[in-house]
Amino acid sequence: MKCRYFCDSEAHSLGRRSFMQAFGAGLAVGGWGLASQAQALAQLKSDQKRMLVVFLAGGVSQLETWDPKPKTDTGGPFRAIPTSVPGIHISELLPETAKVFNRLSLIRSINSHNDDHGKGSYQMGYGRNRMPGVAYPHLGSVCAKALERPNSPLPGFLKIPGGGRGRDAAYLGPAYNSVGVNGNPLANSARHGSLSDEIDQKRHDFRRQLNDRFLLSRRSAETEVYTESFEQALGLMERRDVFDVSKESDVDQERYGKHDFGRHCLMARRLLEQDVSFVQVSHSNYDTHNENFNFHLEQMAEFDTPFSNLIRDLEDRGMMESTLVVVMSEFGRTPRINARYGRDHWGKAWSICLGGADIQPGAVIGKTNDNGTEVIDREVAPGDLFHTYLSAVGIDSSGTFDIDGRELPVADPAHGPISELIS
């Protein structure tokens, strides 16, 4: 049975486009200018970092995850359980995640001053409030540009699940837009069976010849970008198996689970192992205006095992020190339980979980009051989170982009990183 827990806003409507058609539509080159660019590039080369976001779409309840309030008027039916870090408790719905908490930390004092899905998603993804007529790059686009692997055929910003290219890089240019994939090899990425290697190579050699001739008299940034897009698409075709989780062992597929979220987490691990700069995995749909407790009982059970296995695998592979992992949502849920046994939208006092890279493990930032209705210590805004993420992967969040001679702040200068969380 398909349950409709969500609020039918436009934020839950996803458009799909053919990946290869969108990919061939052209890429553009954005500028990245930091005052200490040479030093930054040298550091990134010696210590490449990457970021994974697990986005719990719809607004996961902080009370059923990271900030439980058992035995209070808002706490609901679930207990708090100890984690592997003494003194830190999370919801009993996350027993496996509790075991790996020595690699994770919590921020329990977010106030985004917003209860709208679209605006909340924008705040968390872009680190700013949405403003009419102004476009900023998404966190994934910033990481794809700042942590760019120039010789990699893989896009720097991948969303799972998704379809085609996003439009989220703003002035950084389409090269840093997101690319959506669905846990399978990319559609239209295999060479047609009627073409031999020899014939295919001749086709591409001829195309390159024509491109070179054209560029002799009509060279421009746009024409160079079209040429680059074809070459990157060819590289993607050669690496299409990276997106195929069936290549993983039966043991790993069973560990992660055969459901979509398990497959998507396993794909995320494959992509991070291939040094993709930014991967976002989404899990739907936490907009629990009705039956909040039954829904979280089911969804957290599906989330807990693959997520904890992903953390274990990153640790075992020596990747946790270089991979920032963030579990976020667009807002939390109301402490007050409504007449439908649900929780409504709540941006006033909620939580996220994060760890890895330069995040201090086993930390708790901020605090809410006894029944979770107010932040009472170290209030944090989405802009502060954006700065913190960038700082944790070695990007100077106080730096600027150089876009056609104009310096634009990397992150909202009205905010800054949570310095006590950065190790």
C-alpha positions as CSV (number, residue, x, y, z in Angstrom):
1,M,0.0,0.0,0.0
2,K,1.3,3.4,-0.9
3,C,1.0,5.7,2.1
4,R,0.6,9.5,1.5
5,Y,2.2,11.0,4.6
6,F,3.4,14.1,2.8
7,C,1.7,17.5,2.3
8,D,1.4,17.5,-1.6
9,S,3.6,20.6,-2.0
10,E,5.5,21.2,-5.3
11,A,8.7,20.2,-3.5
12,H,7.8,16.5,-3.9
13,S,7.4,16.7,-7.7
14,L,10.6,15.5,-9.6
15,G,11.2,16.1,-13.2
16,R,13.2,13.5,-15.2
17,R,15.3,14.0,-18.3
18,S,17.5,11.8,-20.3
19,F,21.0,11.9,-18.9
20,M,22.9,11.6,-22.1
21,Q,20.8,14.2,-23.9
22,A,21.3,16.7,-21.1
23,F,25.0,15.9,-20.8
24,G,25.5,16.7,-24.4
25,A,23.8,20.0,-24.1
26,G,27.1,21.6,-23.2
27,L,29.3,22.5,-20.2
28,A,30.7,25.9,-19.2
29,V,33.9,26.8,-17.3
30,G,33.5,28.7,-14.0
31,G,36.3,30.5,-12.3
32,W,37.6,29.6,-8.8
33,G,39.8,32.2,-7.4
34,L,41.0,32.0,-3.8
35,A,43.7,34.3,-2.4
36,S,46.0,31.4,-1.7
37,Q,44.9,29.3,-4.7
38,A,48.3,27.7,-5.3
39,Q,48.6,26.6,-1.7
40,A,45.1,25.3,-1.7
41,L,45.6,23.3,-4.8
42,A,48.8,21.8,-3.4
43,Q,47.0,20.8,-0.2
44,L,44.1,19.3,-2.1
45,K,46.4,17.3,-4.3
46,S,48.1,15.8,-1.2
47,D,44.9,15.2,0.8
48,Q,41.9,15.0,-1.5
49,K,38.6,15.2,0.3
50,R,35.1,14.4,-0.7
51,M,31.6,14.7,0.8
52,L,28.5,12.5,1.1
53,V,25.1,13.9,2.0
54,V,22.2,11.6,3.0
55,F,19.1,13.7,2.6
56,L,16.1,12.5,4.4
57,A,13.5,14.3,2.2
58,G,10.4,15.7,3.7
59,G,11.7,16.6,7.2
60,V,12.8,13.8,9.4
61,S,11.8,14.0,13.1
62,Q,14.7,14.9,15.4
63,L,12.7,13.4,18.3
64,E,12.7,10.0,16.6
65,T,16.4,10.2,15.6
66,W,19.1,12.5,17.0
67,D,17.4,14.4,19.9
68,P,14.9,12.0,21.6
69,K,12.9,13.3,24.6
70,P,11.5,10.2,26.2
71,K,9.0,10.5,29.1
72,T,8.0,14.0,28.2
73,D,4.8,15.4,26.8
74,T,6.4,15.6,23.3
75,G,8.6,12.6,23.3
76,G,6.4,9.9,21.8
77,P,6.6,6.2,22.4
78,F,10.3,5.5,21.7
79,R,13.2,5.2,24.2
80,A,16.6,6.8,24.0
81,I,19.6,4.3,23.8
82,P,23.3,4.8,24.5
83,T,25.7,5.1,21.7
84,S,29.4,4.0,21.4
85,V,30.2,7.5,22.8
86,P,29.6,7.7,26.6
87,G,26.9,10.2,27.4
88,I,25.4,10.5,23.9
89,H,22.0,8.9,23.4
90,I,19.9,8.7,20.2
91,S,16.6,7.1,19.4
92,E,16.1,3.4,19.9
93,L,15.1,3.2,16.2
94,L,18.8,3.5,15.3
95,P,20.6,0.7,17.1
96,E,23.2,0.0,14.4
97,T,24.0,3.7,13.9
98,A,24.4,3.9,17.7
99,K,27.3,1.4,17.5
100,V,29.3,3.5,15.0
101,F,28.7,6.8,16.7
102,N,32.4,7.1,17.7
103,R,32.9,8.3,14.1
104,L,29.9,10.7,14.2
105,S,28.8,13.9,15.9
106,L,25.5,15.8,16.4
107,I,24.3,19.4,16.0
108,R,21.1,19.7,18.1
109,S,20.5,23.4,17.9
110,I,19.5,24.4,14.4
111,N,17.0,27.2,14.0
112,S,16.3,27.8,10.3
113,H,13.3,30.1,11.0
114,N,11.4,28.4,8.2
115,D,8.8,25.7,7.8
116,D,8.4,25.5,4.0
117,H,9.8,22.5,2.1
118,G,11.2,24.4,-0.9
119,K,12.7,27.2,1.2
120,G,14.1,24.7,3.7
121,S,15.7,22.5,1.1
122,Y,17.3,25.6,-0.5
123,Q,18.6,26.8,2.9
124,M,20.3,23.5,3.6
125,G,21.6,23.0,0.1
126,Y,22.8,26.5,-0.6
127,G,23.5,27.9,2.8
128,R,21.4,31.0,2.2
129,N,17.8,32.1,2.0
130,R,16.3,32.0,-1.4
131,M,16.0,35.4,-3.0
132,P,14.1,36.3,-6.2
133,G,16.3,36.9,-9.2
134,V,19.5,35.7,-7.4
135,A,21.1,32.3,-8.1
136,Y,23.8,30.8,-5.9
137,P,25.6,27.4,-6.4
138,H,24.5,24.4,-4.5
139,L,26.9,22.9,-1.9
140,G,27.5,20.0,-4.3
141,S,28.5,22.3,-7.1
142,V,30.9,24.3,-4.8
143,C,32.6,21.0,-3.8
144,A,32.7,19.7,-7.4
145,K,34.5,22.9,-8.4
146,A,36.8,23.4,-5.4
147,L,37.7,19.7,-5.1
148,E,37.8,19.1,-8.8
149,R,39.7,16.1,-10.2
150,P,40.6,17.5,-13.6
151,N,41.5,14.1,-15.2
152,S,38.4,12.2,-13.9
153,P,35.7,11.3,-16.5
154,L,33.1,11.2,-13.7
155,P,30.9,14.2,-12.8
156,G,31.9,15.9,-9.5
157,F,28.3,16.2,-8.2
158,L,26.1,13.1,-8.3
159,K,22.6,12.7,-6.9
160,I,21.0,9.3,-6.2
161,P,18.3,8.8,-7.2
162,G,17.7,11.3,-10.0
163,G,17.4,11.7,-13.7
164,G,19.5,13.9,-16.0
165,R,21.3,17.1,-15.2
166,G,20.2,19.5,-12.6
167,R,20.5,23.3,-12.8
168,D,22.1,24.0,-9.5
169,A,25.6,25.4,-10.3
170,A,24.5,29.0,-11.0
171,Y,27.5,31.1,-12.0
172,L,30.0,28.2,-11.7
173,G,28.6,27.0,-15.0
174,P,26.8,23.8,-16.2
175,A,30.0,21.7,-15.8
176,Y,29.3,21.6,-12.1
177,N,25.5,21.0,-12.2
178,S,24.4,17.8,-10.5
179,V,23.9,14.6,-12.5
180,G,21.2,12.2,-11.3
181,V,21.5,8.4,-11.4
182,N,19.3,5.6,-10.2
183,G,21.4,2.8,-9.0
184,N,22.0,1.3,-12.4
185,P,24.4,2.0,-15.3
186,L,23.6,5.3,-17.0
187,A,20.9,5.1,-19.6
188,N,22.1,5.4,-23.2
189,S,25.7,5.0,-22.1
190,A,26.6,1.8,-23.9
191,R,27.8,1.8,-27.5
192,H,25.4,0.3,-29.9
193,G,26.1,-3.4,-30.6
194,S,26.2,-2.8,-34.4
195,L,29.4,-0.6,-34.0
196,S,32.8,-2.2,-33.8
197,D,35.7,-0.7,-31.9
198,E,37.4,0.3,-35.1
199,I,34.3,2.0,-36.7
200,D,33.6,3.8,-33.4
201,Q,37.1,5.1,-33.2
202,K,37.0,6.3,-36.8
203,R,33.8,8.2,-36.0
204,H,35.3,10.0,-33.1
205,D,38.6,10.7,-34.9
206,F,36.5,12.3,-37.7
207,R,34.5,14.4,-35.2
208,R,37.7,15.6,-33.5
209,Q,39.1,16.6,-36.9
210,L,36.1,18.7,-37.7
211,N,36.1,20.2,-34.3
212,D,39.8,21.2,-34.6
213,R,39.2,22.8,-38.0
214,F,36.1,24.7,-36.7
215,L,38.0,26.0,-33.7
216,L,40.8,27.4,-35.9
217,S,38.5,30.2,-37.1
218,R,35.6,30.2,-34.6
219,R,37.1,29.4,-31.2
220,S,35.0,30.6,-28.2
221,A,34.4,29.4,-24.7
222,E,31.1,27.9,-25.8
223,T,32.5,25.9,-28.7
224,E,35.3,24.5,-26.5
225,V,32.8,23.5,-23.9
226,Y,30.8,21.5,-26.4
227,T,33.9,19.7,-27.4
228,E,34.7,19.0,-23.8
229,S,31.2,17.6,-23.1
230,F,31.6,15.0,-25.9
231,E,34.9,13.8,-24.5
232,Q,33.6,13.6,-20.9
233,A,30.6,11.6,-22.2
234,L,33.0,9.1,-23.8
235,G,34.8,8.8,-20.5
236,L,31.6,8.1,-18.8
237,M,30.7,5.4,-21.2
238,E,34.0,3.7,-20.5
239,R,33.3,3.9,-16.8
240,R,29.6,2.9,-16.8
241,D,30.2,-0.1,-14.6
242,V,31.0,2.2,-11.7
243,F,27.3,2.8,-11.5
244,D,26.3,-0.9,-11.5
245,V,25.9,-2.2,-7.9
246,S,25.4,-5.7,-9.2
247,K,29.2,-5.8,-9.6
248,E,29.4,-5.8,-5.8
249,S,29.6,-9.1,-4.0
250,D,26.5,-11.0,-2.9
251,V,27.6,-10.5,0.7
252,D,27.7,-6.7,0.3
253,Q,24.4,-6.5,-1.5
254,E,22.8,-8.5,1.3
255,R,24.5,-6.4,4.0
256,Y,23.2,-3.1,2.5
257,G,19.8,-4.6,1.5
258,K,18.1,-5.2,-1.8
259,H,15.7,-2.2,-1.3
260,D,16.4,1.1,-3.1
261,F,18.0,2.9,-0.2
262,G,20.4,0.0,0.4
263,R,21.3,-0.1,-3.3
264,H,21.8,3.6,-3.4
265,C,24.1,3.6,-0.3
266,L,26.2,0.9,-1.9
267,M,26.4,2.9,-5.1
268,A,27.5,5.9,-3.1
269,R,30.3,3.9,-1.6
270,R,31.4,2.8,-5.1
271,L,31.4,6.4,-6.3
272,L,33.3,7.7,-3.3
273,E,35.9,5.0,-3.9
274,Q,36.2,6.4,-7.4
275,D,37.0,9.8,-5.8
276,V,33.8,11.6,-6.9
277,S,33.9,14.9,-5.0
278,F,30.2,15.1,-3.9
279,V,27.5,12.4,-3.7
280,Q,24.0,12.9,-2.4
281,V,21.7,10.0,-1.5
282,S,18.0,10.7,-0.8
283,H,15.6,8.7,1.3
284,S,11.9,9.5,1.0
285,N,9.5,10.8,2.4
286,Y,9.6,12.0,6.0
287,D,6.7,14.5,5.7
288,T,4.8,12.7,8.5
289,H,1.7,14.8,9.2
290,N,-0.1,11.5,9.8
291,E,1.1,8.4,11.6
292,N,4.5,9.8,12.4
293,F,5.6,7.0,14.8
294,N,4.6,4.1,12.5
295,F,6.3,5.8,9.6
296,H,9.6,6.4,11.4
297,L,9.5,2.9,12.8
298,E,9.5,1.6,9.2
299,Q,11.8,4.2,7.6
300,M,14.4,4.2,10.3
301,A,14.6,0.4,10.1
302,E,15.4,0.8,6.4
303,F,17.9,3.6,7.0
304,D,19.8,2.3,10.0
305,T,21.5,-0.8,8.5
306,P,22.8,0.5,5.2
307,F,23.9,3.8,6.7
308,S,25.8,2.2,9.5
309,N,27.4,-0.3,7.1
310,L,28.4,2.6,4.9
311,I,30.2,4.3,7.9
312,R,31.9,1.0,8.8
313,D,33.1,0.5,5.2
314,L,34.4,4.0,4.9
315,E,36.3,3.5,8.1
316,D,37.6,0.0,7.1
317,R,38.8,1.4,3.7
318,G,40.7,4.3,5.4
319,M,38.3,6.8,3.8
320,M,36.6,8.3,6.8
321,E,39.4,10.8,7.4
322,S,38.9,12.2,4.0
323,T,35.1,11.9,3.6
324,L,32.6,14.2,5.2
325,V,29.3,12.5,5.9
326,V,26.2,14.6,6.7
327,V,22.7,13.3,7.4
328,M,20.4,16.3,6.9
329,S,16.8,17.2,6.0
330,E,15.0,20.5,5.1
331,F,13.7,20.9,8.7
332,G,12.5,18.9,11.7
333,R,9.1,17.9,13.0
334,T,7.0,19.6,15.6
335,P,7.5,18.5,19.2
336,R,3.7,18.8,19.6
337,I,1.9,15.6,18.3
338,N,-1.1,16.5,16.3
339,A,-4.6,14.9,16.2
340,R,-3.5,12.5,13.5
341,Y,-0.6,11.1,15.5
342,G,1.7,13.1,13.3
343,R,4.2,15.9,13.6
344,D,4.1,18.9,11.4
345,H,6.9,21.1,9.9
346,W,9.4,22.6,12.4
347,G,12.4,24.7,11.7
348,K,12.8,26.3,15.1
349,A,14.8,23.6,17.0
350,W,16.1,20.5,15.1
351,S,19.2,18.4,14.5
352,I,21.6,16.9,12.0
353,C,24.2,14.2,12.2
354,L,27.7,14.4,10.6
355,G,31.2,13.0,10.8
356,G,34.4,12.2,9.0
357,A,36.9,14.5,7.3
358,D,37.9,17.3,9.8
359,I,34.9,16.9,12.0
360,Q,35.7,16.3,15.7
361,P,34.1,12.8,16.4
362,G,31.9,12.2,19.3
363,A,30.8,15.8,19.8
364,V,27.4,17.3,20.5
365,I,26.9,21.0,19.5
366,G,24.0,22.8,21.1
367,K,21.0,21.8,23.1
368,T,17.2,22.1,23.2
369,N,15.0,22.4,26.3
370,D,13.5,19.4,28.0
371,N,10.6,18.9,25.6
372,G,12.5,20.1,22.5
373,T,10.5,23.2,21.7
374,E,13.4,25.7,22.0
375,V,17.1,26.0,21.4
376,I,18.7,26.9,24.7
377,D,22.4,26.6,23.8
378,R,24.6,27.5,20.7
379,E,21.9,28.3,18.1
380,V,23.1,27.3,14.6
381,A,21.8,28.6,11.2
382,P,21.9,26.9,7.8
383,G,24.5,29.4,6.8
384,D,26.8,28.3,9.6
385,L,26.4,24.7,8.5
386,F,27.4,25.5,4.9
387,H,30.6,27.2,6.2
388,T,31.3,24.2,8.5
389,Y,30.9,21.6,5.7
390,L,33.3,23.5,3.5
391,S,35.8,23.9,6.3
392,A,35.7,20.2,7.1
393,V,36.8,19.3,3.6
394,G,39.6,21.9,3.4
395,I,37.8,24.7,1.5
396,D,38.3,28.2,2.7
397,S,34.7,29.2,3.3
398,S,35.7,32.9,3.7
399,G,37.2,32.9,0.2
400,T,35.7,34.1,-3.1
401,F,34.9,32.9,-6.5
402,D,36.5,34.9,-9.4
403,I,33.7,35.0,-12.0
404,D,34.7,37.1,-15.0
405,G,36.6,39.5,-12.8
406,R,34.0,39.7,-10.1
407,E,34.7,38.3,-6.6
408,L,31.7,36.5,-5.2
409,P,31.8,35.0,-1.7
410,V,32.0,31.2,-1.5
411,A,29.6,31.2,1.4
412,D,27.3,33.7,3.0
413,P,29.7,36.2,4.8
414,A,27.1,36.9,7.5
415,H,27.8,33.4,8.9
416,G,30.9,31.3,9.7
417,P,32.0,27.7,10.6
418,I,31.3,26.1,13.9
419,S,34.9,26.3,14.9
420,E,34.7,24.0,17.9
421,L,33.5,21.2,15.7
422,I,36.5,21.3,13.3
423,S,39.5,19.3,14.5
